[in-house]
């Protein structure tokens, strides 16, 4: 079937006291190092393990360390190991678990803990490959840290799965001050965690209690709150939960669709015994529970195919990305490898309401061939006679039967947001089309009033018009000369409207009511969905992301609201609220449109132009003027204003000359030795290794050698510089990460010279994307660049006139580079957690550090960044997420910790996300301690380091990598304004004030019942005053260090 890992529930002897059922609960354990005689002997277990291994699978067993049975010998031999009530009696913390007694971890670190850890080692020595740990979240994390380190000595590839719990359980435990670890904490030690954080939402989505999109939002949120590379155990059933065939008992196809999506989703796919035969009975833990495997069940092939697809090269490829969207009735999931222009499209009809297979038409697909991986499975019966290869022509339509269908495609780049049906008529008009010069009038002023601005034409060519004067919505069906519907009800001067594919109508009702209303199809009632300040002169619904957009001519901006959000207050996406002609302002905008690439188009009326705004990454969004009057000007691209300043953090690169350190910030600082170091040094072909005395001291105020003029893209500025290289003539070459370029800075110059990239971010050969490191290859007089954002390593000639580079290596998550005196290139791969050595022209390389998956063992790394090559090809690695520096001698299979390794912290024995590093001839290590804003030196063999630069917190002063005594700061928040006369115009609207300020422009007052707001409109409640104050204080706190203030 393709199973990789077999998981057994507890296999140990079960207690007799208070036994549940006939057999008892396997979680009521007598002896943790024995086999339940009902299952066999230890010899039988060994034969079973051998058989599992011979079949190419691995074995994981359930470990229950939170409790024992009443009959366990520890109850008498070690009574101090058990939790007790007020009367001193051993207890179970969950009253219903009457057959067990809970262990007490606190205070038993030197006795109970070693006993349990030795048990884990015992089972590893008996062939077990991994552990599923029962209620792992309720056992101290320090225990699991110790346990994993100890078990790694026996089996470094041991798999760790934590039974985690859902959010409400965490809240419950913490409400009674109980010990409970979140998934994010468990991932510090564990490889996998349960999917319980979204399971409750999944059940609710299956039952129709919440929208499917809400469930998908929680799934997407996992990639933000958990560490990079996290793995979830995806399941639709397990031994504690209902069978999926029971949950969807009235709709078999829905169960199959959810199962298929669960397998296709990112993570580890669990097949619970009996799931592949569509068992509906909930597993019994206390009785014999038979699963009939004597006959081949039709669903077995379905399950086998899902596992086969789970192992598809696209999903396993480096850099593969999964995107999830909901386009009713389907979940559309796309695995894509951008560099290979290859991917998988999964379509899962999880919302279908019948047991009949349905055809669904998917639109807007790029033309090409799509290989259906689900043909001949007995699931999509309608595909029996269909070809496996389906061609899509230029109309972009694909008619497929949907239970679960997965297509493989090549040579095409897809965006999941293209798979939806538009509710508006968007005809394809020929470039040489000609138009009838005589129009046909089907409605005059007597019918639609004056200023009938809002109009919508749906896919049936029905026309919807907003009667601005009379407050109606009128509808004409295709071909009809009279309106067929008249919608009204507390609508005052509506400007705009938008009609959904299901007939629901969103209508502007902002003139006096300050809101947008939604009218359900074939109903006479409406509901408010968004709060606005004035009329929406344009409305648009992006039904890819279920987002409503409103342009406001009076407010000179465009706002949006996610319709699944219970909060009705929108957020700003275009304009500043102040009228103006510059690229980031609007002046009385009206019509708006959002395309499938998530670009917002705005009719900027008083500026006589069309603006386009990118919506995918709003923090990087640009206004782009597309047309003005009758001419098309050059494209202008300016970043949107931001109030958040990010103080620099040091990143140290290898030093290339004798007595200076170079720190990369938004400028480069050079720190001189307090007393001169010995001038002799070891010189390799490419590398200077200084001899620095052990008692050397460093001046604490650095000298700026590059930039220092604030963050920006001018030639005298930098934007998050990362790795750098110092040439023999002290020219500094650095990776200007945020500007996507490599800059050369000659000694004494006030401006740098761009020598690679600098043509915006991109993947052309003349572009870079987020470069992280650079070095000089003297033999070829070129620079080698870690072009991390493009997952490649490139070489650019240093010859004058060079405009593009060449690719040395592709599909590599490079971060740091180094070169030795034999011209071997070393590259750290942050995704594979390894360092490889390459001979020029070689694309495979030789592993020299890490490469044994992510971890903290001596043969593992966890997000390696910068590297340094010493004599005899020894490799020093900044093992960033393990907060240590490792040295790997040439040919070694394990590294040596030479700095840090005592967990994250700021003590002399610890590091926090170390990055740049180098070693001198005495094997002293110099490392940029990124998280602690300092540079440390660790002498050879030392157990702690010394701070030689920085250590004064983060800031902009030359001795920070600010003075140690930061000053207190007073903050005045001025609430301006009020209203004058009957015009309702603000006295001070804030538009004339500098953009880098928080402006409170409403007339707030603090009264005995809280904040009050004086003057119209009524929608400005007192709470807005509080929000404005919080916004101002938040900005001050985040940026206070940049002007010498104390944020405490």
TORGU-499901 format. One record per residue (C-alpha): x, y, z. Coordinates in steps of 0.25 Angstrom, whole numbers, padded with zeros to 4 digits, always signed. Last residue first. Example, Ala and Ser with C-alpha at 12.3 -4.5 7.8 and 13.67 -1.06 7.14 Angstrom:
2
+0055-0004+0029
+0049-0018+0031
REM end
This chain:
1048
+0042+0199+0116
+0044+0205+0102
+0056+0213+0107
+0059+0224+0097
+0071+0228+0089
+0064+0232+0076
+0064+0218+0069
+0061+0212+0082
+0047+0218+0082
+0043+0212+0069
+0034+0200+0073
+0030+0207+0086
+0026+0220+0079
+0018+0213+0068
+0011+0205+0079
+0007+0217+0087
+0002+0224+0074
-0007+0212+0071
-0012+0210+0085
-0016+0225+0085
-0023+0223+0072
-0030+0211+0077
-0035+0218+0089
-0040+0229+0082
-0047+0220+0072
-0054+0214+0084
-0061+0227+0086
-0070+0224+0074
-0068+0230+0060
-0080+0224+0054
-0088+0236+0058
-0083+0245+0048
-0083+0255+0053
-0079+0263+0065
-0073+0260+0078
-0067+0246+0081
-0066+0241+0096
-0056+0232+0103
-0060+0226+0116
-0072+0227+0125
-0067+0239+0133
-0063+0246+0121
-0050+0246+0113
-0052+0255+0100
-0049+0252+0086
-0051+0262+0074
-0046+0254+0062
-0033+0256+0055
-0023+0248+0063
-0011+0248+0054
+0001+0238+0056
+0013+0244+0049
+0022+0241+0038
+0012+0246+0027
+0015+0261+0031
+0003+0269+0034
-0006+0275+0024
-0016+0264+0023
-0019+0264+0038
-0033+0268+0037
-0033+0280+0046
-0046+0287+0046
-0053+0275+0041
-0064+0278+0031
-0079+0275+0037
-0084+0286+0028
-0093+0291+0039
-0084+0301+0046
-0070+0296+0050
-0066+0281+0054
-0056+0277+0064
-0041+0276+0062
-0029+0270+0068
-0026+0259+0078
-0012+0262+0082
-0004+0251+0088
+0008+0255+0096
+0019+0245+0099
+0030+0246+0109
+0042+0238+0107
+0051+0231+0117
+0066+0231+0113
+0074+0219+0110
+0086+0216+0119
+0095+0207+0112
+0097+0216+0101
+0093+0214+0088
+0103+0185+0068
+0103+0197+0076
+0116+0205+0078
+0114+0214+0066
+0100+0218+0070
+0088+0213+0062
+0081+0204+0072
+0080+0190+0077
+0085+0187+0091
+0098+0190+0097
+0105+0177+0095
+0113+0183+0084
+0127+0179+0081
+0137+0170+0088
+0127+0162+0097
+0134+0150+0103
+0131+0135+0101
+0128+0123+0109
+0133+0109+0110
+0146+0112+0104
+0154+0101+0096
+0159+0111+0086
+0156+0125+0090
+0142+0130+0088
+0140+0144+0083
+0127+0151+0083
+0120+0161+0074
+0107+0168+0079
+0093+0170+0077
+0088+0159+0085
+0079+0153+0074
+0090+0154+0064
+0102+0149+0072
+0112+0152+0061
+0123+0142+0063
+0138+0142+0065
+0144+0128+0068
+0158+0127+0073
+0165+0116+0065
+0179+0122+0068
+0180+0125+0053
+0168+0133+0054
+0153+0128+0052
+0142+0135+0045
+0127+0137+0047
+0114+0143+0042
+0101+0138+0048
+0098+0134+0062
+0083+0133+0065
+0084+0136+0080
+0097+0131+0087
+0100+0125+0101
+0111+0123+0110
+0114+0138+0113
+0099+0139+0116
+0090+0145+0106
+0081+0133+0103
+0077+0122+0093
+0081+0108+0098
+0094+0104+0103
+0101+0101+0090
+0109+0114+0089
+0122+0114+0083
+0132+0102+0078
+0122+0091+0077
+0129+0080+0070
+0123+0073+0058
+0120+0059+0054
+0123+0050+0042
+0137+0056+0040
+0144+0056+0026
+0150+0070+0028
+0148+0075+0042
+0134+0080+0045
+0134+0092+0055
+0120+0096+0060
+0115+0110+0065
+0103+0110+0074
+0089+0115+0075
+0082+0103+0070
+0074+0111+0061
+0086+0118+0055
+0096+0107+0053
+0107+0117+0049
+0117+0107+0042
+0132+0106+0043
+0138+0096+0033
+0152+0090+0034
+0158+0089+0020
+0172+0087+0025
+0173+0101+0030
+0160+0109+0032
+0147+0110+0024
+0137+0120+0029
+0122+0118+0028
+0109+0126+0029
+0095+0121+0031
+0092+0107+0036
+0077+0105+0039
+0077+0094+0049
+0089+0085+0047
+0091+0070+0050
+0103+0061+0053
+0105+0066+0067
+0091+0065+0070
+0082+0078+0070
+0072+0074+0059
+0068+0076+0044
+0071+0064+0035
+0084+0057+0035
+0091+0066+0025
+0100+0073+0035
+0114+0077+0030
+0124+0073+0019
+0114+0067+0008
+0121+0066-0005
+0116+0074-0017
+0105+0070-0027
+0106+0081-0038
+0121+0080-0040
+0126+0091-0050
+0136+0097-0040
+0138+0087-0029
+0127+0087-0019
+0127+0086-0004
+0114+0084+0003
+0108+0089+0016
+0095+0084+0022
+0081+0087+0028
+0074+0083+0015
+0066+0096+0016
+0077+0105+0020
+0087+0100+0010
+0101+0105+0013
+0111+0106+0001
+0126+0103+0000
+0133+0105-0013
+0146+0098-0015
+0157+0107-0020
+0169+0100-0014
+0171+0111-0004
+0157+0110+0001
+0144+0117-0003
+0132+0121+0005
+0117+0124+0003
+0105+0125+0012
+0090+0125+0010
+0087+0115-0001
+0074+0109-0003
+0078+0101-0015
+0070+0099-0028
+0081+0104-0037
+0096+0104-0037
+0106+0112-0045
+0096+0121-0052
+0102+0132-0061
+0102+0147-0058
+0097+0159-0065
+0101+0173-0069
+0116+0173-0069
+0121+0186-0074
+0134+0187-0067
+0140+0173-0063
+0136+0168-0050
+0129+0155-0056
+0117+0151-0049
+0115+0137-0044
+0102+0131-0039
+0097+0122-0028
+0082+0119-0028
+0069+0118-0020
+0064+0131-0026
+0062+0138-0013
+0075+0132-0008
+0084+0138-0019
+0097+0134-0012
+0106+0141-0021
+0120+0138-0027
+0128+0150-0031
+0138+0149-0043
+0153+0151-0046
+0153+0136-0051
+0164+0132-0042
+0161+0142-0032
+0148+0137-0028
+0142+0148-0019
+0131+0146-0009
+0116+0149-0007
+0105+0145+0003
+0090+0147+0005
+0084+0152-0008
+0069+0155-0007
+0065+0154-0021
+0075+0157-0032
+0074+0162-0047
+0082+0162-0059
+0080+0147-0061
+0065+0148-0060
+0059+0143-0047
+0054+0156-0041
+0056+0167-0031
+0058+0181-0036
+0069+0184-0046
+0080+0186-0035
+0086+0173-0039
+0102+0172-0039
+0113+0183-0038
+0105+0194-0032
+0115+0205-0028
+0116+0211-0014
+0116+0225-0009
+0123+0232+0001
+0137+0226-0003
+0148+0225+0007
+0151+0211+0004
+0144+0206-0008
+0130+0201-0006
+0125+0190-0016
+0110+0187-0016
+0102+0174-0019
+0088+0176-0022
+0074+0172-0018
+0071+0185-0011
+0067+0178+0002
+0078+0168+0002
+0090+0178-0001
+0100+0167-0002
+0114+0173+0001
+0127+0176-0006
+0136+0184+0003
+0149+0190-0004
+0160+0188+0006
+0171+0187-0005
+0172+0172-0002
+0157+0170-0003
+0147+0170+0008
+0135+0161+0006
+0121+0163+0011
+0108+0156+0015
+0095+0163+0019
+0092+0177+0016
+0078+0181+0020
+0075+0193+0011
+0087+0201+0008
+0089+0215+0005
+0100+0224-0002
+0096+0219-0016
+0081+0221-0013
+0073+0209-0009
+0068+0213+0005
+0071+0211+0019
+0077+0223+0026
+0090+0230+0022
+0100+0221+0029
+0105+0216+0016
+0119+0209+0016
+0132+0211+0024
+0126+0216+0037
+0136+0216+0048
+0133+0208+0061
+0132+0212+0075
+0136+0201+0085
+0151+0201+0082
+0155+0186+0083
+0164+0178+0092
+0174+0167+0090
+0177+0158+0101
+0177+0145+0092
+0186+0152+0082
+0181+0153+0068
+0188+0146+0057
+0180+0149+0045
+0175+0139+0034
+0174+0145+0020
+0167+0136+0010
+0167+0135-0005
+0181+0128-0008
+0184+0126+0006
+0191+0136+0015
+0195+0134+0029
+0197+0147+0037
+0209+0155+0042
+0205+0169+0047
+0203+0165+0061
+0192+0173+0067
+0192+0187+0070
+0186+0192+0083
+0171+0196+0084
+0168+0188+0072
+0160+0195+0061
+0145+0194+0059
+0139+0196+0045
+0124+0199+0044
+0116+0197+0031
+0103+0204+0029
+0089+0199+0030
+0096+0188+0038
+0107+0179+0033
+0119+0179+0043
+0133+0179+0039
+0144+0175+0048
+0158+0181+0047
+0172+0177+0050
+0178+0167+0040
+0170+0167+0027
+0159+0158+0021
+0149+0157+0032
+0138+0147+0030
+0124+0154+0031
+0117+0159+0043
+0102+0162+0043
+0098+0173+0053
+0083+0177+0055
+0078+0190+0050
+0066+0197+0056
+0053+0194+0048
+0045+0207+0046
+0030+0205+0045
+0022+0217+0041
+0021+0213+0026
+0017+0220+0014
+0015+0211+0001
+0027+0209-0007
+0029+0217-0020
+0028+0212-0034
+0026+0221-0046
+0024+0215-0059
+0027+0225-0071
+0015+0233-0076
+0004+0227-0085
-0003+0239-0092
-0017+0243-0095
-0022+0247-0082
-0014+0239-0071
-0011+0224-0072
-0005+0213-0064
+0000+0220-0052
+0005+0210-0042
+0003+0210-0027
+0012+0200-0021
+0010+0190-0010
+0021+0184-0002
+0014+0183+0011
+0002+0180+0003
+0008+0167-0002
-0003+0161-0011
-0011+0174-0013
-0002+0181-0024
-0008+0195-0028
-0012+0200-0041
-0016+0214-0044
-0024+0219-0055
-0023+0234-0058
-0030+0248-0059
-0025+0252-0045
-0039+0257-0042
-0045+0243-0045
-0035+0233-0040
-0042+0221-0047
-0035+0210-0038
-0030+0196-0043
-0026+0186-0032
-0016+0175-0035
-0019+0162-0029
-0014+0153-0041
-0029+0149-0044
-0033+0164-0046
-0039+0174-0036
-0047+0185-0042
-0050+0199-0036
-0059+0211-0041
-0059+0224-0033
-0047+0231-0027
-0048+0245-0022
-0033+0249-0023
-0024+0238-0020
-0010+0237-0013
+0002+0228-0014
+0007+0232-0028
+0006+0247-0025
-0006+0255-0030
-0013+0258-0017
-0025+0257-0008
-0023+0252+0006
-0028+0239+0012
-0015+0232+0008
-0019+0225-0004
-0020+0210-0006
-0022+0197+0003
-0028+0203+0015
-0034+0193+0025
-0049+0191+0027
-0057+0191+0040
-0068+0180+0040
-0061+0171+0049
-0067+0157+0048
-0057+0154+0037
-0062+0144+0027
-0065+0156+0018
-0051+0160+0017
-0052+0175+0017
-0045+0185+0007
-0042+0200+0007
-0040+0210-0005
-0036+0224-0002
-0039+0239-0005
-0049+0240+0007
-0060+0247-0001
-0058+0239-0013
-0058+0226-0006
-0055+0213-0013
-0060+0200-0006
-0054+0186-0007
-0061+0173-0002
-0052+0161+0000
-0057+0146-0002
-0042+0142-0005
-0045+0137-0019
-0059+0144-0019
-0052+0158-0021
-0064+0166-0018
-0065+0180-0024
-0071+0194-0020
-0069+0208-0025
-0074+0221-0021
-0075+0216-0007
-0082+0227+0000
-0077+0233+0013
-0069+0227+0025
-0071+0212+0024
-0075+0201+0032
-0077+0187+0025
-0087+0176+0024
-0100+0182+0028
-0112+0173+0026
-0123+0173+0015
-0137+0168+0015
-0147+0166+0003
-0141+0152-0001
-0140+0146-0014
-0124+0146-0014
-0119+0152-0001
-0117+0167+0000
-0104+0171+0006
-0102+0186+0011
-0090+0195+0011
-0090+0205+0022
-0089+0219+0027
-0104+0221+0028
-0105+0235+0022
-0097+0234+0009
-0092+0220+0012
-0102+0211+0006
-0094+0205-0005
-0100+0192-0009
-0095+0177-0009
-0105+0168-0016
-0107+0153-0015
-0110+0146-0028
-0102+0133-0026
-0091+0138-0035
-0090+0151-0027
-0096+0165-0031
-0088+0178-0028
-0094+0191-0026
-0090+0206-0026
-0095+0220-0023
-0107+0218-0014
-0114+0231-0010
-0121+0226+0002
-0125+0211+0003
-0135+0209+0014
-0142+0198+0007
-0142+0196-0008
-0141+0186-0019
-0149+0187-0032
-0149+0175-0041
-0153+0171-0055
-0149+0185-0061
-0155+0187-0075
-0149+0186-0089
-0145+0171-0087
-0134+0165-0095
-0126+0160-0084
-0133+0162-0071
-0134+0177-0066
-0132+0179-0051
-0134+0192-0043
-0128+0195-0029
-0135+0207-0023
-0131+0219-0014
-0139+0230-0022
-0127+0239-0027
-0116+0229-0028
-0124+0218-0036
-0114+0207-0035
-0115+0199-0048
-0114+0183-0050
-0114+0178-0064
-0116+0163-0067
-0106+0159-0078
-0106+0144-0072
-0092+0146-0068
-0096+0158-0059
-0096+0173-0064
-0094+0183-0052
-0097+0198-0052
-0095+0209-0042
-0096+0223-0047
-0111+0226-0049
-0108+0241-0047
-0123+0245-0049
-0135+0236-0047
-0135+0222-0053
-0149+0221-0058
-0153+0236-0062
-0138+0238-0065
-0138+0228-0076
-0137+0213-0078
-0135+0204-0090
-0128+0214-0099
-0121+0208-0111
-0108+0213-0116
-0104+0218-0130
-0089+0218-0133
-0089+0203-0135
-0075+0199-0131
-0063+0193-0138
-0055+0182-0133
-0040+0181-0138
-0034+0178-0124
-0045+0167-0122
-0053+0168-0110
-0053+0156-0100
-0065+0159-0091
-0065+0161-0076
-0079+0159-0071
-0079+0159-0056
-0081+0147-0046
-0068+0141-0049
-0066+0126-0047
-0054+0122-0040
-0041+0115-0042
-0031+0126-0045
-0028+0129-0031
-0020+0116-0031
-0009+0122-0039
-0003+0113-0049
+0010+0113-0056
+0011+0104-0068
+0021+0095-0074
+0017+0083-0067
+0004+0078-0062
-0001+0067-0052
-0016+0066-0049
-0023+0062-0036
-0038+0059-0036
-0046+0056-0023
-0061+0054-0024
-0062+0063-0036
-0065+0059-0050
-0057+0068-0059
-0060+0079-0070
-0048+0087-0073
-0049+0101-0078
-0037+0110-0082
-0043+0115-0095
-0030+0114-0101
-0030+0099-0101
-0029+0089-0090
-0024+0075-0093
-0027+0064-0084
-0017+0052-0083
-0023+0040-0076
-0033+0039-0086
-0048+0037-0082
-0055+0023-0082
-0056+0021-0067
-0056+0036-0064
-0070+0036-0059
-0067+0026-0049
-0058+0035-0041
-0056+0026-0029
-0053+0013-0036
-0039+0017-0038
-0038+0016-0053
-0033+0030-0055
-0029+0038-0043
-0015+0043-0047
-0022+0052-0058
-0010+0057-0067
-0013+0071-0071
-0008+0076-0085
-0008+0091-0088
-0015+0104-0089
-0015+0112-0076
-0028+0109-0068
-0038+0120-0067
-0050+0112-0064
-0052+0099-0056
-0066+0092-0060
-0071+0082-0049
-0077+0069-0053
-0084+0062-0041
-0084+0049-0035
-0097+0045-0028
-0097+0042-0013
-0102+0056-0011
-0099+0069-0004
-0085+0072-0009
-0077+0081+0000
-0063+0074+0000
-0062+0073-0015
-0047+0072-0015
-0039+0078-0027
-0024+0075-0026
-0015+0082-0036
-0001+0077-0037
+0011+0084-0042
+0022+0087-0052
+0029+0100-0056
+0042+0094-0052
+0046+0107-0044
+0032+0109-0039
+0031+0096-0033
+0016+0096-0030
+0006+0088-0021
-0008+0094-0024
-0020+0091-0015
-0034+0095-0019
-0045+0092-0009
-0058+0090-0017
-0072+0094-0015
-0070+0105-0015
-0056+0111-0019
-0048+0110-0007
-0033+0112-0007
-0020+0105-0003
-0006+0108-0008
+0005+0098-0006
+0019+0101-0009
+0031+0092-0014
+0044+0099-0011
+0052+0085-0012
+0043+0075-0018
+0036+0065-0010
+0022+0070-0014
+0026+0070-0029
+0034+0057-0028
+0020+0050-0024
+0021+0043-0011
+0007+0048-0006
+0003+0043-0020
+0006+0029-0017
+0000+0030-0003
-0013+0035-0010
-0012+0024-0020
-0011+0013-0009
-0023+0019-0002
-0032+0019-0015
-0027+0005-0017
-0031+0001-0003
-0044+0007-0005
-0050-0004-0014
-0047-0014-0002
-0039-0026-0004
-0044-0038+0004
-0039-0044+0017
-0036-0030+0023
-0048-0030+0033
-0044-0021+0044
-0048-0027+0057
-0048-0019+0070
-0046-0028+0083
-0050-0020+0095
-0045-0008+0103
-0040+0001+0093
-0052+0001+0084
-0050+0008+0070
-0063+0015+0066
-0071+0007+0056
-0072+0013+0042
-0061+0004+0035
-0058+0009+0021
-0048-0002+0017
-0036+0008+0016
-0041+0014+0029
-0040+0000+0036
-0026+0003+0042
-0024+0018+0043
-0017+0023+0031
-0009+0036+0035
-0004+0045+0025
+0009+0053+0029
+0009+0068+0026
+0004+0077+0015
-0009+0074+0009
-0011+0063-0002
-0015+0053+0008
-0025+0061+0016
-0031+0065+0002
-0033+0051-0002
-0039+0048+0012
-0048+0060+0011
-0053+0056-0004
-0055+0041+0000
-0063+0045+0012
-0072+0054+0004
-0073+0043-0006
-0079+0034+0004
-0090+0044+0008
-0100+0040+0019
-0089+0034+0028
-0080+0046+0027
-0076+0046+0041
-0077+0031+0041
-0069+0028+0029
-0059+0038+0035
-0058+0029+0047
-0060+0036+0060
-0049+0040+0069
-0039+0034+0080
-0034+0023+0071
-0032+0032+0059
-0040+0039+0048
-0039+0050+0038
-0024+0051+0040
-0012+0060+0036
+0000+0058+0045
+0006+0072+0044
+0021+0075+0040
+0028+0088+0042
+0038+0092+0032
+0039+0106+0037
+0035+0107+0051
+0020+0108+0055
+0011+0121+0056
+0012+0125+0041
+0011+0112+0034
-0001+0108+0043
-0009+0120+0039
-0011+0113+0025
-0019+0102+0032
-0027+0112+0041
-0031+0120+0028
-0035+0106+0022
-0045+0104+0033
-0051+0118+0031
-0052+0115+0016
-0060+0103+0019
-0070+0112+0025
-0074+0108+0039
-0086+0099+0045
-0087+0092+0031
-0085+0078+0038
-0072+0076+0030
-0067+0090+0034
-0070+0088+0049
-0062+0075+0048
-0051+0082+0042
-0051+0093+0052
-0050+0083+0063
-0038+0077+0056
-0030+0090+0053
-0021+0090+0066
-0023+0075+0067
-0014+0072+0055
-0005+0064+0064
+0010+0068+0065
+0022+0063+0057
+0037+0064+0058
+0037+0068+0073
+0047+0075+0081
+0045+0090+0079
+0033+0086+0072
+0026+0084+0085
+0027+0099+0088
+0019+0103+0076
+0009+0091+0078
+0006+0097+0091
+0011+0092+0105
+0002+0089+0117
+0004+0089+0132
-0008+0093+0139
-0011+0106+0145
-0026+0103+0146
-0029+0113+0135
-0016+0108+0128
-0022+0094+0126
-0035+0099+0121
-0029+0109+0111
-0020+0098+0106
-0032+0089+0104
-0039+0100+0097
-0027+0101+0087
-0027+0087+0083
-0017+0076+0088
-0004+0071+0085
+0000+0056+0084
+0014+0058+0080
+0021+0049+0069
+0036+0047+0070
+0044+0039+0060
+0058+0033+0064
+0068+0036+0053
+0080+0038+0064
+0077+0024+0070
+0085+0020+0082
+0092+0033+0085
+0079+0040+0080
+0071+0034+0091
+0079+0043+0101
+0077+0056+0094
+0063+0053+0091
+0060+0050+0106
+0067+0062+0111
+0059+0071+0102
+0046+0063+0105
+0049+0065+0120
+0051+0080+0119
+0038+0081+0111
+0031+0077+0124
+0019+0067+0122
+0005+0071+0119
+0007+0074+0104
+0012+0060+0102
-0002+0054+0105
+0003+0041+0100
+0016+0040+0093
+0017+0034+0079
+0031+0028+0078
+0040+0024+0067
+0049+0014+0061
+0047+0002+0071
+0058-0009+0069
+0060-0014+0083
+0071-0004+0086
+0061+0007+0083
+0052+0000+0093
+0062+0001+0104
+0066+0015+0100
+0052+0019+0103
+0052+0012+0116
+0065+0018+0120
+0058+0032+0118
+0047+0028+0127
+0056+0023+0138
+0065+0035+0137
+0053+0044+0139
+0047+0037+0151
+0060+0039+0159
+0068+0051+0157
+0057+0060+0152
+0047+0055+0162
+0043+0069+0168
+0033+0072+0157
+0030+0060+0148
+0018+0055+0156
+0012+0042+0151
-0003+0041+0149
-0011+0028+0154
-0019+0020+0144
-0031+0011+0144
-0041+0022+0149
-0039+0031+0136
-0052+0038+0138
-0046+0047+0149
-0035+0053+0140
-0024+0057+0149
-0023+0043+0153
-0019+0042+0168
-0010+0036+0178
-0015+0039+0192
-0008+0049+0201
-0021+0055+0207
-0020+0068+0198
-0019+0060+0186
-0006+0053+0181
+0002+0052+0168
+0012+0040+0168
+0027+0038+0168
+0028+0039+0183
+0021+0026+0184
+0033+0019+0178
+0034+0005+0182
+0019+0003+0185
+0013+0010+0173
+0025+0008+0165
+0021-0007+0164
+0010-0004+0155
-0003-0009+0159
-0011+0004+0160
-0008+0006+0145
+0002+0016+0141
+0002+0031+0137
+0008+0042+0128
+0019+0034+0122
+0010+0026+0112
+0019+0023+0100
+0012+0018+0087
+0021+0010+0078
+0027+0014+0064
+0032+0004+0054
+0039+0006+0041
+0035+0000+0027
+0044-0006+0016
+0037-0019+0017
+0049-0025+0023
+0048-0015+0034
+0034-0019+0037
+0038-0034+0037
+0049-0031+0047
+0040-0023+0056
+0030-0035+0056
+0041-0045+0059
+0046-0036+0071
+0032-0035+0076
+0030-0050+0076
+0043-0052+0084
+0038-0042+0094
+0026-0050+0096
+0012-0050+0090
+0000-0041+0089
-0008-0046+0101
+0005-0046+0108
+0006-0031+0108
+0020-0028+0105
+0030-0023+0115
+0038-0010+0118
+0027-0001+0122
+0022-0010+0132
+0008-0009+0138
+0001+0001+0128
-0013+0006+0128
-0012+0013+0114
-0015-0001+0107
-0029+0001+0114
-0035-0012+0119
-0037-0025+0112
-0051-0028+0116
-0056-0014+0119
-0049-0004+0127
-0040-0010+0138
-0042-0003+0152
-0030-0011+0157
-0025-0021+0147
-0014-0014+0140
-0010-0015+0126
+0003-0022+0121
+0010-0013+0110
+0008-0012+0095
+0003+0002+0095
-0004+0006+0082
+0005+0002+0070
+0009+0011+0059
+0015+0006+0045
+0023+0016+0037
+0025+0016+0022
+0012+0011+0017
+0012+0009+0002
+0000+0000+0000
REM end
